[in-house]
Amino acid sequence: MLIQIDNPYSGYEGPVLLSSGHRPFFLLAGLWAVAGLGLWVAALNGHLNLGSTWHGHEMLWGFAVAAISGFLMAAVPKWTNRKPFMGTKVLVLVLLWLAGRVAMVTGVMPWIDLVYLPVLAVLMAIEIITVGNKRNLVVPAVLLALSAVNGLYHLHDPALALRVATYLVAALVALIGGRIVPAFTQNALRMALGDRTISCETPKALDIAAVPLVFLVAVTELAWPETTLTGVVALAAGGVLAVRMLRWQTAKTLSLPLVWILHAGYVWVPLGFLMKAGADLGLGIDPSAALHALTAGAVGVMILAVASRAALGHSGRPLEPATATVAAYYLVLAAAVVRVFAPIGDATTVAGLLWVVGYGLFSAVYWPILTRPRIDGLPG
């Protein structure tokens, strides 16, 4: 499930921004991370009338879904060896995503927000099924599940929907991160240290168990929310996810920002599920802190890590982050730490502002990268 960054498709003539689906959607993810959190900070301080469920919805079905869309529009053509997402198809998807954001901000016809994900899921499924790539059908399946849970948000129980959606998005992070983090790490360390024997392996049994356990957390949360059963399943998931990364050579990555940020994003996944276990099993963990370990931590940091790396590679640039990008890494990490471990008083506002500045830096650095042609003259 790695994103390859060579051999771009050459059959496109049109606006650069629409030459590949990752371009507008990575940019929209960054901009909505700033605008959506900015609106929430304003609401926290009494300047707007937006509820906490709106904030959660827009971070999941707005920000996270935009980033997932960008990743998949870059990855699926590589998995299937088919034509990339570009041009009118990308424009229609962008407009559907934007329509959902407008509907959710204004409260006018909020059902419009339900349209985008099913369309994306069907398009992805068509691409994957056409070539018989059964291994990756889990991806459109998760998108459809997220779409159904979005219906639960709009029609029945927003709070439950937010928790279940968080675990579904965390499953995607565990699935994709469990493959790209060790692979990218191994390649980077071998190049940086000149040692071809370095290995970042994962025991096969843990790879097999990790993602199904995360899905099981989502299922048990839906059926028996915040109970001892969900706590036990979350404990199992967190334990497996933590042990899974023990051989990924994390300590050797500290001089490689594009690599250590992947580890910093992934580690929040086991931490979040272990914290959920502590909350559900009555160990005094704040359920909101556990949830934000997965959202602000795992989802927020991993999106920043993957988008900043993939956008460089797909633009023909060296995989070397700008100083401002590294600063964004620290700021978004700090936002997660503050939100999870100091959620009192003005700390939530501080966390929000750190996040806004961090993703603001990302958006400023990557705007020209994502809106201009590749520097090597190739299309895509």
TORKOL-356035 format. One record per residue (C-alpha): residue in one letter; x, y, z. Coordinates in steps of 0.001 Angstrom, whole numbers, plus 524288, in hexadecimal, padded with zeros to 5 digits. Layout:
# TORKOL-356035
(A; (X; Y; Z))
...
END
This chain:
# TORKOL-356035
(M; (80000; 80000; 80000))
(L; (80B92; 8090D; 7FE2C))
(I; (80A50; 8153E; 7F5EB))
(Q; (813C9; 81447; 7EAA9))
(I; (81831; 8215F; 7E58D))
(D; (81DE7; 81DE0; 7D865))
(N; (81842; 81C47; 7CABC))
(P; (80D89; 826B6; 7CB70))
(Y; (80277; 825BD; 7C1AF))
(S; (804CA; 82E16; 7B5A7))
(G; (7F731; 82F29; 7AFC5))
(Y; (7F216; 83B79; 7B659))
(E; (7F0AA; 8497E; 7B1DD))
(G; (7E9C3; 852CC; 7BB0D))
(P; (7EB51; 85A83; 7C7AA))
(V; (7F70E; 8560C; 7CF91))
(L; (7EF0E; 8555E; 7DC04))
(L; (7E657; 84AFD; 7D5E3))
(S; (7F157; 8431C; 7CFA5))
(S; (7F118; 83999; 7DB06))
(G; (7E718; 837B9; 7E5C2))
(H; (7F10F; 838DA; 7F0A0))
(R; (7F3A8; 84718; 7ED1D))
(P; (7E69B; 84D8B; 7F08D))
(F; (7E33A; 84420; 7FB7C))
(F; (7F00D; 84544; 802EF))
(L; (7EECB; 853F5; 80193))
(L; (7E094; 853CB; 80605))
(A; (7E43E; 84B51; 811A7))
(G; (7EE77; 85536; 815E4))
(L; (7E5B7; 860F1; 813D5))
(W; (7DA1B; 85AC5; 81AC9))
(A; (7E2ED; 856B1; 82600))
(V; (7E59F; 86537; 827AF))
(A; (7D807; 86A85; 824F3))
(G; (7D05C; 85FD6; 82BDD))
(L; (7D89B; 86070; 83838))
(G; (7D8B2; 86F38; 83779))
(L; (7C9E5; 86F4E; 83790))
(W; (7C9BE; 865DB; 842F6))
(V; (7D348; 86E1E; 84AE6))
(A; (7CA85; 879D3; 8484E))
(A; (7BEC7; 871E9; 84CDB))
(L; (7C5EE; 86D7B; 8591B))
(N; (7C80A; 87BA0; 85CAA))
(G; (7B9D8; 87F7F; 85A94))
(H; (7BB06; 885EF; 84D42))
(L; (7B368; 87BD3; 8455D))
(N; (7A85C; 8725E; 84811))
(L; (7AE6F; 86565; 84425))
(G; (7AD5B; 85925; 84C71))
(S; (7B7B9; 84F28; 84FC3))
(T; (7B13B; 84513; 84704))
(W; (7B281; 84E77; 83B73))
(H; (7C0FC; 84FBD; 83E80))
(G; (7C2B2; 840FF; 83F07))
(H; (7BB15; 83F0E; 83281))
(E; (7C31A; 848C9; 82ADF))
(M; (7D003; 8434A; 82F9D))
(L; (7CBEA; 8359C; 82B63))
(W; (7C2F8; 836EA; 81F8D))
(G; (7C8F1; 843D7; 81B55))
(F; (7D792; 8442F; 81E34))
(A; (7DABF; 835AA; 81F66))
(V; (7D250; 8318C; 813E3))
(A; (7D8B1; 83BDC; 80B3D))
(A; (7E62F; 836AF; 80EB3))
(I; (7E1E9; 82889; 80CE2))
(S; (7DC69; 82C5D; 7FFA0))
(G; (7E948; 8326C; 7FB94))
(F; (7F0E1; 82677; 7FFC9))
(L; (7E7D0; 81D02; 7F8DA))
(M; (7E781; 824CB; 7EC3F))
(A; (7F63D; 823A2; 7EBDD))
(A; (7F6EF; 81580; 7F07E))
(V; (7EBAA; 80E77; 7E9BC))
(P; (7F0BD; 810D6; 7DBCE))
(K; (7FDA8; 80AC5; 7E035))
(W; (7F6D4; 7FF04; 7E622))
(T; (7EEB8; 7FCFB; 7D9D3))
(N; (7F7CD; 80207; 7CF1F))
(R; (7EC6E; 809E7; 7C9D5))
(K; (7EAB1; 81807; 7C5B7))
(P; (7EC67; 821A9; 7D115))
(F; (7E164; 829FD; 7D666))
(M; (7E22E; 836F7; 7CF5B))
(G; (7DAAC; 841D2; 7C8BB))
(T; (7CBD9; 84227; 7C935))
(K; (7CABB; 83653; 7D225))
(V; (7D346; 83CEC; 7DC5B))
(L; (7CC11; 849D7; 7DACE))
(V; (7BEEC; 8434F; 7DD51))
(L; (7C440; 83CAB; 7E985))
(V; (7C9EC; 84980; 7EE78))
(L; (7BCF1; 85068; 7EC70))
(L; (7B58B; 84599; 7F395))
(W; (7BEFF; 84651; 7FF17))
(L; (7BDFB; 85532; 7FF6D))
(A; (7AF25; 8548C; 7FED7))
(G; (7AF5F; 84C1F; 80AF7))
(R; (7B7CC; 855E4; 8124A))
(V; (7AEF3; 86141; 80E8E))
(A; (7A2F7; 8598E; 812B7))
(M; (7A904; 8562F; 81FD9))
(V; (7AD86; 8641A; 822AB))
(T; (7A0D6; 86A9E; 81EC3))
(G; (79780; 8600B; 8234D))
(V; (79050; 86139; 8164C))
(M; (78CAE; 853EE; 810BB))
(P; (796CC; 84CA7; 818F5))
(W; (79300; 83FEA; 8121F))
(I; (79BA1; 8446F; 806E1))
(D; (7A70D; 84035; 80F56))
(L; (7A2AA; 83213; 80D66))
(V; (7A530; 83229; 7FEBA))
(Y; (7B3F4; 832B5; 7FD6F))
(L; (7B8C3; 8264F; 8040F))
(P; (7AFE9; 81C93; 7FCFF))
(V; (7B416; 82264; 7EFF7))
(L; (7C26B; 82150; 7F3A2))
(A; (7C0AB; 8136B; 7F8A2))
(V; (7B9F4; 80F01; 7EC21))
(L; (7C46B; 8151D; 7E38D))
(M; (7CF22; 80E87; 7EB69))
(A; (7C7F9; 80184; 7EB44))
(I; (7C64F; 8020C; 7DC75))
(E; (7D4D7; 8042E; 7DAA1))
(I; (7D89A; 7F925; 7E3D5))
(I; (7CE59; 7EF49; 7DF60))
(T; (7D153; 7F1B7; 7D0F1))
(V; (7DEF8; 7EC06; 7D28C))
(G; (7DB33; 7E1BC; 7DC95))
(N; (7E35B; 7E80B; 7E748))
(K; (7DBC7; 7E16F; 7F23D))
(R; (7E632; 7E444; 7FC6B))
(N; (7E2FE; 7F2BF; 7FC7B))
(L; (7D426; 7F1BA; 7FC6F))
(V; (7D4E3; 7F467; 80AFD))
(V; (7D726; 802B6; 807A7))
(P; (7CA27; 80597; 800B8))
(A; (7C39F; 7FD0B; 80B03))
(V; (7C8AF; 8060D; 815B0))
(L; (7C453; 811F0; 80DDA))
(L; (7B699; 80C60; 80CE7))
(A; (7B6C0; 80964; 81B71))
(L; (7BAD0; 8176E; 81E2A))
(S; (7AFB7; 81BF7; 81575))
(A; (7A5F0; 813B7; 81D0F))
(V; (7AB15; 818E9; 829FA))
(N; (7A9B1; 826A8; 82485))
(G; (79B52; 8235B; 822C0))
(L; (79B01; 81F41; 8310A))
(Y; (7A0B5; 82C98; 8346D))
(H; (7965E; 83414; 82CD2))
(L; (78A94; 82BBA; 8300F))
(H; (78C28; 825D1; 83D87))
(D; (797EB; 826E5; 846AE))
(P; (7A2CC; 83091; 84362))
(A; (7AB4E; 82D49; 84F35))
(L; (7AB41; 81EA6; 84C96))
(A; (7AD88; 82104; 83E1E))
(L; (7B98E; 8293E; 84108))
(R; (7BF98; 81E96; 8496B))
(V; (7BCFB; 813C6; 83F99))
(A; (7C1EA; 81C24; 8344A))
(T; (7CE51; 81F10; 83BEC))
(Y; (7D11A; 81090; 83D3A))
(L; (7CE64; 80E32; 82ED0))
(V; (7D7D5; 818FB; 82AD0))
(A; (7E1A3; 8139A; 834A9))
(A; (7E036; 8066C; 82DDB))
(L; (7E470; 80CCB; 82116))
(V; (7EFFD; 812FE; 8280C))
(A; (7F3A2; 805C0; 82DB8))
(L; (7F1FC; 7FF16; 82085))
(I; (7F969; 808D0; 81831))
(G; (802F3; 80D22; 822B4))
(G; (80637; 7FF17; 825F1))
(R; (80B4F; 7FD92; 8181D))
(I; (81159; 80A96; 81486))
(V; (81803; 80DB7; 82183))
(P; (820ED; 801C8; 82216))
(A; (8233A; 801E2; 8136A))
(F; (826CD; 81053; 812B1))
(T; (82EDD; 80F19; 81F11))
(Q; (836AE; 8038F; 81A34))
(N; (839AD; 80A1F; 80D30))
(A; (83D49; 8171D; 8137B))
(L; (8460E; 81122; 81DD8))
(R; (84D1F; 80896; 81419))
(M; (85000; 8148C; 80BD3))
(A; (8536F; 81D8A; 81726))
(L; (85BDF; 813DF; 81E9E))
(G; (86158; 80C6F; 81315))
(D; (85D68; 7FF92; 81937))
(R; (855B1; 7F694; 81042))
(T; (85355; 7ECEF; 81B53))
(I; (84A34; 7F5FC; 822E8))
(S; (83CBA; 7EFE4; 823D5))
(C; (82FD2; 7F54D; 828C8))
(E; (827F3; 7E8F2; 82945))
(T; (81ABC; 7E654; 82F40))
(P; (81715; 7D8C2; 83424))
(K; (80CFA; 7D357; 82AB7))
(A; (80390; 7CF66; 83577))
(L; (80302; 7DD59; 83A79))
(D; (800AA; 7E2B4; 82CDA))
(I; (7F57D; 7D929; 82B28))
(A; (7EF4F; 7DC86; 83845))
(A; (7F147; 7EB35; 83943))
(V; (7E748; 7F0EB; 82FDF))
(P; (7DC58; 7E709; 8329D))
(L; (7DD93; 7EA30; 84116))
(V; (7DBED; 7F8A9; 83E31))
(F; (7CFE0; 7F5BB; 835FF))
(L; (7CADF; 7ED78; 84149))
(V; (7CC18; 7F949; 84A40))
(A; (7C358; 800D9; 840D8))
(V; (7B95D; 7F5CD; 84059))
(T; (7B8C7; 7F3D1; 84F0B))
(E; (7B7F2; 80278; 8512B))
(L; (7AC4F; 802F9; 84810))
(A; (7A54A; 7F7C1; 84EDC))
(W; (7A9D0; 7F92C; 85D0E))
(P; (7AF77; 806F3; 85E2A))
(E; (7B91F; 80A3C; 868F7))
(T; (7B7B8; 7FD4D; 87022))
(T; (7C11B; 7F384; 8760A))
(L; (7C09A; 7EBCC; 86951))
(T; (7C50C; 7F760; 8611C))
(G; (7CFAB; 7F9E5; 86B24))
(V; (7D4DC; 7EC00; 86A11))
(V; (7D4CA; 7EC65; 85B33))
(A; (7DB6B; 7F9C1; 85B48))
(L; (7E5BD; 7F46C; 86489))
(A; (7E882; 7E933; 85B46))
(A; (7E91A; 7F256; 84F8E))
(G; (7F201; 7FBFB; 85673))
(G; (7FB1E; 7F150; 85B05))
(V; (7FC7B; 7EB1E; 84DA0))
(L; (7FE59; 7F852; 84702))
(A; (808FA; 7FC0B; 850B8))
(V; (8108E; 7EF4C; 84FA3))
(R; (80F25; 7F00B; 840E0))
(M; (8186A; 7FBAA; 84011))
(L; (82309; 7F6CB; 8494C))
(R; (82BE8; 7F2A9; 83E03))
(W; (829DF; 7FECB; 835CB))
(Q; (836CE; 804F7; 83A37))
(T; (83012; 8113A; 83F49))
(A; (83BCF; 815ED; 8472B))
(K; (8445C; 8165D; 83B01))
(T; (83B39; 81FA4; 833BE))
(L; (83CEF; 82BB8; 83C43))
(S; (845AA; 832B0; 83265))
(L; (83C03; 8304E; 82742))
(P; (83003; 83902; 828D5))
(L; (8283B; 832FB; 81DAC))
(V; (829F3; 825D4; 8245D))
(W; (828D2; 828A3; 832E1))
(I; (81C2A; 83012; 830B5))
(L; (81630; 82384; 82B43))
(H; (819E0; 81C86; 837D3))
(A; (814E6; 827F0; 83FE2))
(G; (807D2; 826ED; 838FD))
(Y; (8068C; 81840; 839D6))
(V; (809F3; 81732; 84854))
(W; (7FD91; 81EAD; 84BB2))
(V; (7F57E; 81359; 8464C))
(P; (7F935; 80958; 850B3))
(L; (7F982; 81420; 85AEE))
(G; (7EBB9; 81852; 8577B))
(F; (7E632; 80A9D; 85870))
(L; (7ED59; 807E5; 86526))
(M; (7E7A9; 81489; 86A93))
(K; (7DA1C; 8106F; 865FE))
(A; (7DC0A; 80396; 86D0A))
(G; (7DFA6; 80B12; 87949))
(A; (7D370; 81371; 8780F))
(D; (7CA02; 80832; 87568))
(L; (7CFE0; 7FF7F; 87FE5))
(G; (7CE46; 809E6; 88A56))
(L; (7DC98; 80D77; 88C09))
(G; (7DA12; 81C0F; 88C9D))
(I; (7DDE2; 81FB3; 87EB2))
(D; (7D5EE; 82AD1; 878F4))
(P; (7CE56; 8254F; 86D40))
(S; (7CFE2; 83236; 86604))
(A; (7DEA0; 831AC; 867C8))
(A; (7DECF; 823C1; 86291))
(L; (7D6D3; 827D6; 856B2))
(H; (7DFA8; 8337A; 853F2))
(A; (7EBB5; 82AD7; 854B3))
(L; (7E64B; 82460; 84884))
(T; (7E120; 830AC; 841D0))
(A; (7EA80; 83BC7; 8450F))
(G; (7F59D; 83205; 846E5))
(A; (7F4DB; 82682; 83D93))
(V; (7EC6D; 82C6C; 832E0))
(G; (7F18F; 83A5D; 83386))
(V; (7FFF9; 83702; 83425))
(M; (7FFA4; 82BB1; 82A81))
(I; (7F870; 833CC; 82065))
(L; (802B8; 83E62; 82196))
(A; (80D83; 83438; 82065))
(V; (80811; 82D36; 81482))
(A; (8034F; 8394B; 80D30))
(S; (81018; 840B0; 80EE9))
(R; (817EB; 83511; 809FF))
(A; (80F08; 830DC; 7FEDF))
(A; (80D67; 83EA7; 7F992))
(L; (81C1F; 84042; 7F89A))
(G; (81DED; 8336E; 7F18B))
(H; (812BE; 835BE; 7E81F))
(S; (81822; 84338; 7E4AB))
(G; (8255E; 83DE2; 7E09B))
(R; (82C20; 8443B; 7EC2E))
(P; (83647; 83DF5; 7F509))
(L; (830BF; 837E1; 80161))
(E; (83618; 842B1; 809F8))
(P; (82C57; 84A5C; 81240))
(A; (82D1F; 8591D; 81352))
(T; (83073; 85F16; 8207B))
(A; (8227F; 86411; 8217B))
(T; (81D52; 85655; 81F13))
(V; (82560; 850F7; 82A53))
(A; (82048; 85C20; 832C2))
(A; (81284; 857EE; 82EE7))
(Y; (815AE; 84A37; 83395))
(Y; (81972; 84F30; 8410C))
(L; (80DC0; 85841; 841F5))
(V; (80397; 84DF8; 83E7A))
(L; (80A17; 84426; 84791))
(A; (809E4; 84E4C; 85260))
(A; (7FB83; 850E8; 84FA1))
(A; (7F881; 84276; 8516A))
(V; (80053; 84181; 85E03))
(V; (7F9C9; 84D72; 863D4))
(R; (7EC24; 84921; 85FCF))
(V; (7EDC2; 83B4F; 864FB))
(F; (7F593; 83D75; 87152))
(A; (7F182; 84B1C; 875BC))
(P; (7E31E; 84C82; 871DC))
(I; (7DFC1; 856A6; 87C35))
(G; (7DDA6; 86554; 87C6F))
(D; (7E33B; 86C22; 87090))
(A; (7EB34; 8604A; 86C75))
(T; (7E145; 85C42; 86228))
(T; (7E221; 869B4; 85BFA))
(V; (7F0FA; 86902; 85C79))
(A; (7F0AC; 85BA5; 855F1))
(G; (7E7A3; 860EA; 84B70))
(L; (7F069; 86C84; 848AF))
(L; (7FC7E; 863D0; 847DF))
(W; (7F554; 85B3C; 83E26))
(V; (7F0D6; 866E9; 83616))
(V; (7FE99; 86C7F; 83539))
(G; (80465; 85F29; 83229))
(Y; (7FB0C; 85C20; 82721))
(G; (7FBF4; 86A41; 822C5))
(L; (80A85; 86831; 8209E))
(F; (807DA; 85B98; 81947))
(S; (7FDEF; 86277; 81085))
(A; (80727; 86DCF; 80DDF))
(V; (81295; 864E4; 80A57))
(Y; (80ABD; 85B7C; 8020F))
(W; (801EE; 8651E; 7FB02))
(P; (80C0B; 86790; 7F041))
(I; (81013; 85941; 7F016))
(L; (8021B; 8549F; 7EE12))
(T; (7FDB4; 85F5A; 7E4B2))
(R; (80973; 85FE7; 7DB8D))
(P; (80EB9; 855F9; 7D1C2))
(R; (818A0; 84BC9; 7D5C6))
(I; (82645; 8517B; 7D5DA))
(D; (82B6B; 84641; 7CD73))
(G; (8222C; 849F7; 7C264))
(L; (81A61; 83D5F; 7C32D))
(P; (80B7A; 83D6F; 7C3F3))
(G; (803BB; 839D8; 7D015))
END
